[in-house]
Amino acid sequence: MLLRFTKMHGLGNDFVVLDLITQSVRLDAPLIRFLADRHRGIGCDQVLVVEPPTDPDMDFLYRIYNQDGSEAQQCGNGARCVAKFIRDRRLSAKRRLRVQTLGGPISMSCGKGNVVTVSMGIPRLAPQEIPFTAARQATVYTLEACGQPVEISAVSMGNPHAVLVVDDVETAPVATLGPVLEQHPDFPERTNVGFMQVLDRGEVRLRVFERGAGETMACGSGACAAVVAGRIRGLLDERVRVHLPGGFLQIEWRGEGDPLMMTGPATTVFEGQIAL
C-alpha cells in the first residue's frame, strides 16, 4: 500500500505527520522505526499521527512516536506542526482546536503565516505526577550521574523533564550526561534532559537531549519545562524567549496552577507517499 505523509519541522525538530482520519494503517514499533530512519525510510525525530478523538469533547487525537518506536506523551514542536497540518489539510474549520494527547488535553491556534500558539496545560511538579522518585517535592534535587552529584529540577509537561542550569550550553556535557540522566533510575519512565543557560530574566539558551530521540534542534516541551524550572528557582520572569539550536520560542507562564503558553513557527517541508 501507499501511505501519504507530510514532512514538517518546528525549529529544525523534524516530523513525519500522518493523517489517519482519511487513510488507515496499522502502526507498530518496526514501522515507526522504518519511517523515522534517515537512510532507509523518510527520516525524522518523531512520527506524529492525527486520528479521530476518543473523547467527544476533543477535536482530534494527536499521538507522538519516537525514533525508537516508543510512544511519547507530549511534544510541543509537534503540536504546532499538527495545528498547521490540520488547518492546511482542512480537516477542521475551527480557529482554536482542543486535542487529546497521552499527556492530557491541549489547545492550539494558528496565527499569521507559520506562527502557532499552543496552550501546553498546567505544569506538574509533584514527583508522583512526573513521575520521579523523591520523598517530597522540591525546587532542586541532587542525583548521582557520571560519578558526580548533579542538580536538576523535575517537571512534567505531560512528559517528564530534568532541567539543569549550566554556565554555557556550548560546553555543557549534553552528549555524555544527557543519555545517563535520560535512563536514571529515579525517572521510571525515562526523561527528557534540558541544559539551560540563563542570559537574563527574560532570555535563556537551551539544548535538550530528548527521551527516545537524542539531542534535537529544538524541543517545545523542553523549552516549557526549562522556563518552569527557571521560574520556580526565581531566575526568570513570566515571559521568556528560549533560544534553541534551531531558533527561538516565546514562553509565558504566570506560575503554579496556571497553563503555560508557547508560541513559535511550524513549517511544511514537502508531501509525499511511501510504499509499505
Backbone as CSV, one residue per row, in Angstrom:
resi,resn,N_x,N_y,N_z,CA_x,CA_y,CA_z,C_x,C_y,C_z
1,MET,0.838,-1.195,0.000,0.000,0.000,0.000,0.870,1.242,0.000
2,LEU,0.286,2.354,-0.422,0.954,3.646,-0.394,0.416,4.453,0.779
3,LEU,1.317,4.977,1.605,0.953,5.781,2.756,1.317,7.239,2.476
4,ARG,0.331,8.130,2.524,0.581,9.558,2.337,1.127,10.151,3.638
5,PHE,2.067,11.066,3.495,2.652,11.714,4.670,3.006,13.148,4.335
6,THR,3.234,13.934,5.368,3.749,15.300,5.224,4.984,15.435,6.094
7,LYS,6.058,15.958,5.516,7.288,16.219,6.285,7.222,17.658,6.775
8,MET,7.393,17.857,8.095,7.305,19.183,8.705,8.436,19.346,9.717
9,HIS,8.645,20.578,10.142,9.578,20.805,11.248,9.166,22.027,12.045
10,GLY,9.535,22.004,13.311,9.403,23.153,14.192,10.783,23.508,14.690
11,LEU,11.366,24.560,14.146,12.723,24.993,14.501,13.762,23.898,14.268
12,GLY,13.553,23.083,13.230,14.513,22.041,12.912,14.228,20.709,13.573
13,ASN,13.344,20.676,14.565,12.865,19.416,15.152,11.881,18.843,14.128
14,ASP,12.283,17.770,13.426,11.521,17.376,12.233,10.638,16.159,12.453
15,PHE,9.543,16.124,11.678,8.482,15.159,11.883,7.973,14.602,10.563
16,VAL,7.518,13.351,10.618,6.664,12.779,9.592,5.249,12.803,10.168
17,VAL,4.340,13.503,9.513,2.979,13.660,10.020,2.033,12.817,9.177
18,LEU,1.216,12.001,9.852,0.300,11.085,9.184,-1.145,11.455,9.495
19,ASP,-1.962,11.529,8.468,-3.403,11.726,8.592,-4.057,10.346,8.624
20,LEU,-4.486,9.905,9.810,-5.169,8.626,9.923,-6.667,8.836,10.139
21,ILE,-7.146,9.953,9.577,-8.582,10.209,9.506,-9.098,9.822,8.129
22,THR,-8.348,10.183,7.096,-8.763,9.879,5.729,-8.047,8.665,5.147
23,GLN,-7.108,8.087,5.910,-6.450,6.851,5.496,-6.178,6.021,6.748
24,SER,-5.899,4.749,6.566,-5.667,3.886,7.718,-4.437,3.023,7.480
25,VAL,-3.727,2.743,8.562,-2.569,1.866,8.530,-2.358,1.344,9.937
26,ARG,-1.849,0.132,10.061,-1.554,-0.425,11.373,-0.142,-0.017,11.779
27,LEU,-0.055,0.859,12.763,1.241,1.343,13.215,1.782,0.431,14.311
28,ASP,3.033,0.023,14.164,3.720,-0.697,15.226,5.152,-0.177,15.301
29,ALA,5.911,-0.637,16.290,7.257,-0.113,16.506,8.170,-0.311,15.298
30,PRO,8.180,-1.487,14.635,9.038,-1.625,13.452,8.681,-0.638,12.336
31,LEU,7.403,-0.381,12.120,7.019,0.569,11.076,7.444,1.988,11.451
32,ILE,7.273,2.354,12.706,7.704,3.676,13.159,9.209,3.844,12.943
33,ARG,9.976,2.829,13.325,11.438,2.905,13.161,11.810,3.009,11.684
34,PHE,11.074,2.325,10.816,11.333,2.411,9.379,11.045,3.815,8.852
35,LEU,9.899,4.380,9.217,9.547,5.725,8.744,10.551,6.765,9.235
36,ALA,11.041,6.604,10.461,11.956,7.589,11.057,13.396,7.425,10.599
37,ASP,13.725,6.293,9.987,15.098,6.014,9.570,15.535,6.988,8.478
38,ARG,16.615,7.713,8.719,17.063,8.742,7.774,17.802,8.160,6.571
39,HIS,18.115,6.885,6.605,18.817,6.252,5.496,17.911,5.348,4.673
40,ARG,17.004,4.635,5.330,16.165,3.671,4.623,14.686,4.054,4.562
41,GLY,14.295,5.047,5.331,12.907,5.483,5.341,12.780,6.930,4.916
42,ILE,11.906,7.672,5.596,11.737,9.102,5.294,12.722,9.922,6.122
43,GLY,12.775,9.624,7.413,13.693,10.315,8.308,13.013,11.404,9.113
44,CYS,13.139,11.309,10.447,12.552,12.335,11.311,12.982,12.081,12.753
45,ASP,12.740,13.093,13.598,12.921,12.915,15.035,11.742,12.148,15.635
46,GLN,10.521,12.499,15.202,9.320,11.820,15.674,8.312,11.652,14.535
47,VAL,7.474,10.639,14.668,6.328,10.438,13.784,5.091,10.926,14.535
48,LEU,4.342,11.825,13.909,3.137,12.392,14.518,1.906,11.860,13.795
49,VAL,0.886,11.519,14.550,-0.314,10.912,13.979,-1.538,11.700,14.414
50,VAL,-2.392,12.061,13.449,-3.662,12.731,13.725,-4.785,11.727,13.490
51,GLU,-5.576,11.469,14.537,-6.641,10.481,14.482,-7.945,11.090,14.998
52,PRO,-9.086,10.429,14.759,-10.337,10.878,15.387,-10.216,10.772,16.904
53,PRO,-10.857,11.667,17.652,-10.739,11.625,19.106,-11.525,10.466,19.704
54,THR,-11.069,9.998,20.854,-11.855,9.034,21.622,-12.708,9.743,22.665
55,ASP,-12.400,11.020,22.931,-13.165,11.869,23.843,-14.057,12.783,23.010
56,PRO,-15.389,12.744,23.183,-16.277,13.557,22.354,-16.105,15.061,22.544
57,ASP,-15.450,15.472,23.627,-15.225,16.909,23.859,-13.972,17.421,23.151
58,MET,-13.198,16.518,22.545,-11.975,16.893,21.847,-12.201,16.892,20.339
59,ASP,-11.363,17.642,19.616,-11.473,17.717,18.154,-10.675,16.623,17.457
60,PHE,-9.509,16.301,18.008,-8.641,15.283,17.409,-7.867,14.564,18.503
61,LEU,-7.325,13.417,18.136,-6.335,12.714,18.956,-4.990,12.859,18.260
62,TYR,-3.983,13.302,19.017,-2.636,13.552,18.486,-1.674,12.620,19.213
63,ARG,-1.002,11.730,18.455,-0.086,10.768,19.047,1.330,10.999,18.533
64,ILE,2.304,10.723,19.385,3.711,11.020,19.102,4.532,9.748,19.290
65,TYR,5.320,9.404,18.267,6.181,8.228,18.350,7.635,8.654,18.132
66,ASN,8.515,8.196,19.028,9.935,8.497,18.914,10.601,7.630,17.851
67,GLN,11.838,7.987,17.501,12.607,7.225,16.512,12.727,5.751,16.865
68,ASP,12.789,5.451,18.164,12.983,4.064,18.584,11.689,3.267,18.626
69,GLY,10.568,3.892,18.225,9.290,3.208,18.192,8.455,3.387,19.439
70,SER,9.040,3.950,20.503,8.282,4.182,21.731,7.330,5.353,21.548
71,GLU,6.256,5.356,22.330,5.265,6.427,22.222,5.511,7.456,23.318
72,ALA,5.480,8.726,22.952,5.689,9.821,23.889,4.351,10.438,24.277
73,GLN,4.346,11.086,25.453,3.101,11.702,25.910,2.878,13.086,25.319
74,GLN,3.957,13.814,25.009,3.801,15.204,24.606,4.970,15.642,23.733
75,CYS,4.719,16.590,22.848,5.766,17.188,22.011,5.280,18.558,21.574
76,GLY,5.886,19.601,22.112,5.435,20.959,21.838,5.652,21.399,20.403
77,ASN,6.845,21.135,19.856,7.085,21.484,18.453,6.151,20.702,17.545
78,GLY,5.911,19.447,17.896,4.982,18.633,17.129,3.570,19.168,17.185
79,ALA,3.154,19.676,18.341,1.806,20.227,18.484,1.590,21.407,17.535
80,ARG,2.607,22.263,17.411,2.464,23.393,16.490,2.340,22.889,15.049
81,CYS,3.140,21.889,14.698,3.071,21.340,13.343,1.719,20.679,13.085
82,VAL,1.190,19.981,14.081,-0.113,19.336,13.926,-1.205,20.377,13.717
83,ALA,-1.141,21.493,14.437,-2.139,22.551,14.256,-2.105,23.079,12.823
84,LYS,-0.919,23.339,12.303,-0.795,23.821,10.925,-1.237,22.748,9.930
85,PHE,-0.883,21.491,10.202,-1.264,20.373,9.344,-2.788,20.269,9.236
86,ILE,-3.467,20.370,10.374,-4.934,20.285,10.385,-5.543,21.437,9.602
87,ARG,-4.997,22.637,9.778,-5.511,23.795,9.041,-5.256,23.652,7.548
88,ASP,-4.029,23.307,7.185,-3.671,23.255,5.767,-4.422,22.156,5.020
89,ARG,-4.686,21.047,5.692,-5.403,19.946,5.058,-6.916,20.080,5.194
90,ARG,-7.344,21.169,5.838,-8.771,21.480,6.014,-9.510,20.336,6.699
91,LEU,-8.866,19.784,7.706,-9.508,18.750,8.499,-10.487,19.342,9.496
92,SER,-10.366,20.654,9.756,-11.294,21.360,10.634,-11.315,22.828,10.234
93,ALA,-12.476,23.451,10.404,-12.615,24.886,10.121,-12.486,25.725,11.390
94,LYS,-12.295,25.087,12.538,-12.202,25.811,13.803,-10.891,26.588,13.899
95,ARG,-10.957,27.766,14.493,-9.750,28.564,14.682,-8.955,28.081,15.895
96,ARG,-9.666,27.590,16.909,-9.000,27.048,18.096,-9.397,25.584,18.231
97,LEU,-8.404,24.730,18.397,-8.632,23.293,18.476,-8.318,22.777,19.875
98,ARG,-9.100,21.798,20.307,-8.804,21.069,21.535,-8.418,19.649,21.131
99,VAL,-7.251,19.228,21.576,-6.660,17.996,21.070,-6.253,17.095,22.235
100,GLN,-6.549,15.799,22.100,-6.108,14.805,23.068,-4.640,14.453,22.847
101,THR,-3.902,14.268,23.920,-2.588,13.639,23.876,-2.501,12.667,25.048
102,LEU,-1.524,11.782,25.032,-1.327,10.887,26.166,-1.005,11.668,27.435
103,GLY,-0.445,12.874,27.279,-0.094,13.705,28.425,-1.220,14.597,28.893
104,GLY,-2.394,14.496,28.265,-3.526,15.335,28.652,-3.945,16.253,27.513
105,PRO,-5.105,16.913,27.644,-5.609,17.777,26.576,-4.802,19.059,26.445
106,ILE,-4.650,19.530,25.202,-4.033,20.814,24.938,-4.908,21.563,23.938
107,SER,-4.748,22.892,23.892,-5.450,23.694,22.889,-4.429,24.412,22.032
108,MET,-4.793,24.691,20.777,-3.852,25.291,19.840,-4.584,26.171,18.839
109,SER,-3.905,27.199,18.359,-4.496,28.080,17.353,-3.407,28.594,16.431
110,CYS,-3.730,28.722,15.141,-2.791,29.220,14.137,-2.935,30.726,14.002
111,GLY,-1.802,31.424,13.977,-1.798,32.853,13.727,-1.448,33.124,12.279
112,LYS,-0.868,34.275,12.021,-0.492,34.630,10.666,0.743,33.842,10.227
113,GLY,0.764,33.499,8.956,1.906,32.770,8.417,2.061,31.415,9.068
114,ASN,3.262,31.138,9.543,3.565,29.835,10.141,3.530,29.844,11.661
115,VAL,3.066,30.948,12.268,3.121,31.078,13.723,1.924,30.381,14.367
116,VAL,2.217,29.562,15.372,1.185,28.815,16.086,1.393,29.005,17.585
117,THR,0.282,29.184,18.314,0.312,29.261,19.768,-0.378,28.037,20.347
118,VAL,0.281,27.415,21.305,-0.259,26.213,21.937,-0.336,26.443,23.437
119,SER,-1.506,26.156,24.016,-1.635,26.114,25.472,-1.222,24.718,25.905
120,MET,-0.085,24.611,26.563,0.508,23.314,26.897,-0.022,22.723,28.201
121,GLY,-1.009,23.371,28.800,-1.579,22.865,30.032,-0.812,23.337,31.257
122,ILE,-1.201,22.820,32.397,-0.596,23.221,33.675,0.596,22.304,33.985
123,PRO,1.782,22.876,34.149,2.941,22.044,34.503,2.711,21.315,35.830
124,ARG,3.267,20.124,35.925,3.128,19.330,37.149,4.491,19.192,37.814
125,LEU,4.527,19.446,39.114,5.779,19.446,39.863,5.827,18.378,40.947
126,ALA,4.689,17.795,41.287,4.670,16.742,42.299,5.390,15.511,41.753
127,PRO,6.344,14.950,42.502,7.145,13.836,41.974,6.319,12.693,41.405
128,GLN,5.225,12.307,42.071,4.445,11.162,41.606,3.736,11.439,40.291
129,GLU,3.567,12.711,39.940,2.887,13.069,38.698,3.857,13.216,37.533
130,ILE,5.163,13.187,37.771,6.128,13.432,36.690,6.344,12.206,35.791
131,PRO,6.595,10.972,36.194,6.895,10.504,37.548,8.390,10.577,37.857
132,PHE,8.667,10.817,39.145,10.042,10.966,39.623,10.093,10.460,41.045
133,THR,11.130,9.731,41.386,11.248,9.157,42.720,11.891,10.161,43.671
134,ALA,11.100,10.649,44.609,11.606,11.589,45.614,10.696,11.516,46.831
135,ALA,11.266,11.759,47.999,10.491,11.692,49.239,9.470,12.812,49.321
136,ARG,9.807,13.964,48.755,8.900,15.118,48.797,9.223,16.048,47.634
137,GLN,8.298,16.922,47.304,8.508,17.888,46.222,9.536,18.932,46.636
138,ALA,10.430,19.251,45.718,11.456,20.261,45.972,11.712,21.059,44.706
139,THR,12.337,22.200,44.857,12.698,23.021,43.707,13.874,22.414,42.965
140,VAL,14.842,21.891,43.726,16.050,21.298,43.159,16.296,19.948,43.828
141,TYR,16.668,18.964,43.007,17.017,17.636,43.503,18.467,17.349,43.101
142,THR,19.152,16.533,43.905,20.520,16.134,43.585,20.534,14.652,43.223
143,LEU,21.029,14.341,42.010,21.153,12.971,41.537,22.623,12.634,41.355
144,GLU,22.929,11.350,41.416,24.267,10.870,41.093,24.271,10.432,39.632
145,ALA,25.161,10.991,38.841,25.272,10.631,37.424,26.690,10.871,36.964
146,CYS,27.233,9.921,36.202,28.610,10.015,35.709,29.601,10.211,36.853
147,GLY,29.299,9.590,38.001,30.210,9.640,39.136,30.258,10.962,39.861
148,GLN,29.238,11.811,39.691,29.241,13.100,40.355,27.819,13.515,40.708
149,PRO,27.642,14.406,41.700,26.309,14.922,42.006,25.867,15.931,40.944
150,VAL,24.623,15.830,40.531,24.075,16.718,39.517,22.772,17.312,40.046
151,GLU,22.642,18.638,40.017,21.428,19.296,40.481,20.462,19.483,39.319
152,ILE,19.217,19.053,39.520,18.190,19.192,38.497,16.910,19.728,39.120
153,SER,16.047,20.260,38.270,14.651,20.467,38.613,13.848,19.467,37.794
154,ALA,12.803,18.895,38.387,11.986,17.878,37.720,10.601,18.457,37.441
155,VAL,10.180,18.361,36.176,8.932,18.977,35.721,8.234,18.022,34.760
156,SER,6.917,17.966,34.821,6.152,17.280,33.784,5.355,18.292,32.987
157,MET,5.516,18.225,31.648,4.665,18.988,30.733,3.736,18.007,30.000
158,GLY,3.315,16.964,30.739,2.645,15.836,30.115,3.635,14.752,29.792
159,ASN,4.922,15.101,29.784,6.046,14.174,29.673,7.129,14.638,30.651
160,PRO,7.978,13.729,31.125,8.939,14.088,32.172,10.158,14.846,31.646
161,HIS,10.627,15.796,32.469,11.810,16.587,32.113,12.699,16.770,33.334
162,ALA,14.001,16.651,33.113,15.013,17.038,34.086,15.736,18.253,33.509
163,VAL,15.788,19.339,34.268,16.386,20.585,33.770,17.583,20.953,34.629
164,LEU,18.742,21.150,33.971,19.956,21.581,34.646,20.244,23.029,34.260
165,VAL,20.725,23.821,35.190,21.220,25.164,34.888,22.724,25.064,34.694
166,VAL,23.213,25.536,33.539,24.637,25.438,33.200,25.186,26.829,32.885
167,ASP,26.497,26.956,32.954,27.138,28.242,32.666,27.130,28.560,31.177
168,ASP,27.279,27.533,30.342,27.388,27.735,28.898,26.861,26.490,28.188
169,VAL,25.803,26.637,27.393,25.235,25.460,26.712,26.188,24.896,25.671
170,GLU,27.081,25.723,25.154,28.006,25.243,24.132,28.956,24.175,24.683
171,THR,29.335,24.316,25.941,30.282,23.378,26.544,29.599,22.399,27.503
172,ALA,28.293,22.467,27.617,27.565,21.557,28.505,27.711,20.114,28.019
173,PRO,27.788,19.143,28.926,28.014,17.741,28.544,26.734,17.042,28.079
174,VAL,26.111,17.588,27.051,24.835,17.055,26.567,24.990,15.611,26.085
175,ALA,26.043,15.356,25.305,26.222,14.034,24.687,26.564,12.954,25.702
176,THR,27.195,13.322,26.817,27.603,12.315,27.799,26.632,12.229,28.978
177,LEU,26.249,13.361,29.541,25.362,13.373,30.699,23.901,13.176,30.294
178,GLY,23.541,13.652,29.101,22.155,13.531,28.638,21.633,12.106,28.657
179,PRO,22.309,11.153,27.989,21.795,9.779,27.973,21.814,9.100,29.333
180,VAL,22.750,9.478,30.200,22.803,8.884,31.544,21.593,9.342,32.366
181,LEU,21.290,10.642,32.314,20.131,11.145,33.045,18.820,10.666,32.425
182,GLU,18.796,10.531,31.098,17.588,10.018,30.442,17.187,8.676,31.045
183,GLN,18.169,7.838,31.355,17.941,6.484,31.850,18.059,6.385,33.375
184,HIS,18.114,7.514,34.062,18.339,7.484,35.509,17.209,6.733,36.209
185,PRO,17.535,5.851,37.158,16.501,5.043,37.816,15.458,5.846,38.580
186,ASP,15.755,7.094,38.938,14.755,7.911,39.629,13.664,8.416,38.690
187,PHE,13.847,8.231,37.375,12.796,8.525,36.390,12.321,7.188,35.819
188,PRO,11.295,6.581,36.388,10.888,5.225,35.983,10.420,5.117,34.541
189,GLU,10.012,6.230,33.921,9.602,6.217,32.518,10.628,6.925,31.637
190,ARG,11.864,7.008,32.119,12.927,7.784,31.464,12.546,9.274,31.442
191,THR,13.425,10.120,30.932,13.134,11.541,30.958,13.837,12.273,29.826
192,ASN,13.313,13.440,29.476,13.998,14.398,28.611,14.935,15.218,29.495
193,VAL,16.076,15.620,28.948,17.081,16.320,29.754,17.412,17.661,29.104
194,GLY,17.149,18.751,29.825,17.413,20.088,29.316,18.607,20.722,29.999
195,PHE,19.460,21.373,29.196,20.631,22.095,29.693,20.387,23.573,29.407
196,MET,20.114,24.368,30.447,19.679,25.756,30.292,20.728,26.737,30.799
197,GLN,21.044,27.717,29.952,21.916,28.833,30.317,21.054,30.084,30.431
198,VAL,21.019,30.700,31.593,20.215,31.903,31.810,21.014,33.130,31.387
199,LEU,20.506,33.861,30.382,21.166,35.088,29.917,20.713,36.288,30.748
200,ASP,19.426,36.392,30.978,18.849,37.380,31.885,17.464,36.872,32.259
201,ARG,16.655,37.666,32.933,15.373,37.184,33.452,14.336,36.946,32.352
202,GLY,14.631,37.390,31.152,13.680,37.192,30.063,14.245,36.432,28.884
203,GLU,15.417,35.789,29.060,16.051,35.142,27.908,16.978,34.029,28.383
204,VAL,16.870,32.855,27.722,17.736,31.721,28.044,18.176,31.044,26.763
205,ARG,19.239,30.267,26.863,19.663,29.356,25.805,19.454,27.944,26.312
206,LEU,19.118,27.017,25.392,18.742,25.684,25.819,19.136,24.631,24.792
207,ARG,19.663,23.522,25.280,19.846,22.307,24.481,19.125,21.176,25.200
208,VAL,18.509,20.278,24.423,17.720,19.208,25.030,18.103,17.857,24.444
209,PHE,18.379,16.917,25.334,18.554,15.516,24.955,17.207,14.850,25.165
210,GLU,16.525,14.516,24.062,15.156,14.030,24.154,15.089,12.526,24.387
211,ARG,14.160,12.133,25.220,13.907,10.725,25.501,13.529,9.993,24.211
212,GLY,14.293,8.981,23.871,13.984,8.166,22.709,14.433,8.753,21.385
213,ALA,15.045,9.951,21.381,15.450,10.583,20.128,16.850,11.166,20.166
214,GLY,17.416,11.408,21.350,18.715,12.058,21.443,18.586,13.569,21.337
215,GLU,19.698,14.267,21.171,19.624,15.731,21.070,18.957,16.122,19.759
216,THR,18.029,17.070,19.836,17.322,17.575,18.659,17.600,19.068,18.502
217,MET,17.226,19.593,17.336,17.422,21.016,17.062,16.570,21.902,17.963
218,ALA,15.443,21.361,18.417,14.560,22.124,19.302,13.616,21.152,19.988
219,CYS,13.178,21.502,21.184,12.206,20.698,21.930,11.228,21.660,22.576
220,GLY,9.984,21.661,22.098,8.991,22.604,22.608,8.628,22.350,24.052
221,SER,8.336,21.094,24.398,8.001,20.804,25.793,9.222,21.035,26.684
222,GLY,10.431,20.802,26.129,11.648,21.069,26.878,11.838,22.551,27.163
223,ALA,11.477,23.408,26.178,11.544,24.856,26.395,10.573,25.267,27.494
224,CYS,9.381,24.670,27.472,8.391,24.972,28.501,8.895,24.539,29.873
225,ALA,9.421,23.314,29.949,9.925,22.802,31.224,11.081,23.656,31.753
226,ALA,11.940,24.124,30.852,13.069,24.959,31.272,12.585,26.259,31.903
227,VAL,11.569,26.869,31.292,11.030,28.114,31.851,10.387,27.852,33.207
228,VAL,9.655,26.751,33.326,9.068,26.397,34.623,10.171,26.236,35.669
229,ALA,11.225,25.510,35.322,12.340,25.310,36.255,12.976,26.642,36.643
230,GLY,13.175,27.515,35.654,13.759,28.814,35.940,12.860,29.690,36.800
231,ARG,11.544,29.591,36.580,10.598,30.385,37.366,10.553,29.916,38.822
232,ILE,10.488,28.600,39.042,10.392,28.126,40.429,11.700,28.344,41.184
233,ARG,12.807,28.495,40.437,14.086,28.817,41.084,14.254,30.317,41.303
234,GLY,13.324,31.119,40.801,13.400,32.565,40.963,14.345,33.248,39.995
235,LEU,14.663,32.574,38.886,15.643,33.103,37.940,15.017,33.841,36.762
236,LEU,13.720,33.604,36.488,13.095,34.108,35.267,11.783,34.824,35.547
237,ASP,11.407,35.712,34.608,10.124,36.400,34.669,9.051,35.583,33.955
238,GLU,7.832,36.147,33.861,6.695,35.417,33.287,6.858,35.154,31.792
239,ARG,7.498,36.052,31.081,7.623,35.950,29.621,9.099,35.764,29.280
240,VAL,9.420,34.655,28.606,10.826,34.309,28.370,11.016,33.891,26.916
241,ARG,12.071,34.404,26.303,12.479,33.941,24.974,13.509,32.825,25.162
242,VAL,13.217,31.666,24.562,14.086,30.499,24.697,14.788,30.258,23.370
243,HIS,16.109,30.396,23.360,16.914,30.171,22.156,17.368,28.714,22.125
244,LEU,16.995,28.015,21.069,17.389,26.629,20.846,18.274,26.573,19.621
245,PRO,18.981,25.486,19.367,19.838,25.421,18.174,19.094,25.727,16.872
246,GLY,17.800,25.403,16.801,17.041,25.634,15.572,16.331,26.963,15.483
247,GLY,16.349,27.767,16.548,15.633,29.049,16.536,15.111,29.354,17.932
248,PHE,14.090,30.234,18.035,13.612,30.594,19.370,12.102,30.420,19.498
249,LEU,11.676,30.209,20.738,10.267,30.126,21.112,9.978,31.175,22.167
250,GLN,8.739,31.659,22.186,8.293,32.576,23.233,7.422,31.781,24.202
251,ILE,7.799,31.782,25.477,7.083,31.024,26.501,6.550,31.995,27.550
252,GLU,5.286,31.790,27.955,4.676,32.613,29.003,4.064,31.711,30.060
253,TRP,4.418,31.970,31.318,3.849,31.206,32.426,3.788,32.081,33.671
254,ARG,2.576,32.279,34.186,2.398,33.128,35.360,2.873,32.454,36.639
255,GLY,2.689,31.142,36.711,3.113,30.442,37.916,2.235,29.242,38.192
256,GLU,2.486,28.576,39.325,1.804,27.319,39.643,0.287,27.462,39.586
257,GLY,-0.342,26.470,38.939,-1.793,26.453,38.800,-2.293,27.063,37.513
258,ASP,-1.418,27.766,36.766,-1.807,28.383,35.503,-1.247,27.590,34.323
259,PRO,-1.968,27.591,33.187,-1.442,26.935,31.985,-0.285,27.714,31.392
260,LEU,0.552,27.027,30.656,1.722,27.628,30.020,1.464,27.787,28.529
261,MET,1.821,28.951,27.973,1.603,29.243,26.559,2.926,29.242,25.812
262,MET,2.935,28.586,24.659,4.125,28.511,23.811,3.780,29.029,22.423
263,THR,4.588,29.935,21.896,4.375,30.481,20.549,5.644,30.321,19.723
264,GLY,5.480,29.824,18.503,6.620,29.642,17.615,6.179,29.176,16.246
265,PRO,7.117,28.951,15.338,6.794,28.591,13.959,6.558,27.101,13.756
266,ALA,5.831,26.782,12.691,5.665,25.413,12.197,5.793,25.477,10.686
267,THR,6.609,24.605,10.113,6.941,24.698,8.690,6.691,23.380,7.975
268,THR,5.994,23.460,6.847,5.816,22.294,5.984,6.982,22.232,5.007
269,VAL,7.616,21.060,4.897,8.766,20.888,4.021,8.338,20.296,2.677
270,PHE,7.646,19.164,2.721,7.134,18.563,1.486,6.087,17.512,1.834
271,GLU,5.331,17.080,0.835,4.376,15.995,0.984,4.781,14.853,0.048
272,GLY,4.432,13.631,0.427,4.808,12.504,-0.410,4.031,11.261,-0.065
273,GLN,4.419,10.157,-0.726,3.857,8.837,-0.454,5.002,7.854,-0.334
274,ILE,4.828,6.861,0.521,5.851,5.829,0.673,5.188,4.469,0.592
275,ALA,5.833,3.535,-0.101,5.294,2.196,-0.246,5.606,1.358,0.981
276,LEU,4.609,0.714,1.532,4.770,-0.138,2.707,4.655,-1.611,2.314
